[in-house]
Amino acid sequence: MNIDLLSFEMARDAFDERRFTDAVRSLEPLVDRHPDDRSLRELLARSYFGAAMLGKAEEQARDLVRRSPSDAFAHLLLSRALERQSRHQEARGHRVMAHVLGAEV
């Protein structure tokens, strides 16, 4: 089995078990090696969010939105990260965009 695939599966298991910091530790080097892999970036953003690393979650979510502006989930994730930082005004536009693009908000 490919080491990156094994690392991804370990990160996914950690995320599913709500061990978000373990998932982050596994995912960061993978994203460094595969910066254009959307699924890795999304799971990393969600792991940062779960670990309350909100600035990093925001950064990854912004990158996801920049790379794919029509991704409803990326907008939703960004809005949630901003809301948890009490940046509700800034979050509102992304929440509206997520809704318009079909996300369950």
N, C-alpha and C positions, 0 to 999 in steps of 0.2 A: 504494500500500500504506500502511496506517495506520502512523504512526511507532511506536506502542506495539507493534504486531505485529512490526515490523521489529526493534525493540529486544529483544523477547522471543526472536525467532529468533536474533539475534546472541548473546544470553545463553545460549541452549540450545546453540548451536554451541560457544561457549567452554567450557561445562560438559562437553560430549561430548569436547572436545579436552583436558580436564583443566586448563584455564586458569581455575581457580576464582576467583581474584581479579578477573579480567576479567568473569566472569559476575556476581560480586557488584556490581561497579561499574555494570553494565547493569541489574541487577535492583532495586537499592535505590530508585532514583527511580520505577520502575514500581510497586513495592509502596506507595510513598508516595502515588502517584496513584490506585492501585486497591487499597486496604487489605483489601478483602473477597475478592480473587481468590485462591482456594486454590492453584491451580496455580503462580502466581507465588511465593506464600509457601513452598510446598513446595520449589520449585527454589532459592529463596534459602536456605532452611535447609540443603539438601543442598550448596549452593555454599559456605556458611560452613563446614560440616563438612569439605568437601574442602580448603578453604584453612586448616584448623586454627584457625578462629575459633570456638572451641568454646563460649564464652559466648554469642555471637550465635546460633550454631546451636541451642543449648539454648533461648534465648529464643523463637526462631521456632517450634521444635518444641513448646514449651509452649503457644504461642498456637494452633497447629494442633490440639493435643489439647483445649485449652479450647473451641475452636470446634466440634470434632467428636470427642467422647470415644470414639466407636466406630470411629475410624480406626486400623486396625492398624499401618499404615506410620508414622503420626505417633508412636505409642507406641514403635515400633522405633527410629525416628530419635532420639527423645528418650533412649531407653535407651543408644544408642550414644554420643551426645554426653556423657552423664553418665559412662559407662564410661571414655571417653578422658580424662576429667578425674579419674579414679580415685575416682569417687563410686559405687562398685559397689552398696552397700546401697540407695541411692536409685534406682539404675537397675533393680534387680531387679524391682520392682513393675511398671514399664513394660514390661520384657521379658516378664514373665508375661502381662500384659494383651495385648501384641502377639501372643503365641502363642495365647492364648484366642480372640482375634478373627480368627485365621487367617493371621497373617504367618509367613513362612518365617524362623525365627530360628536 
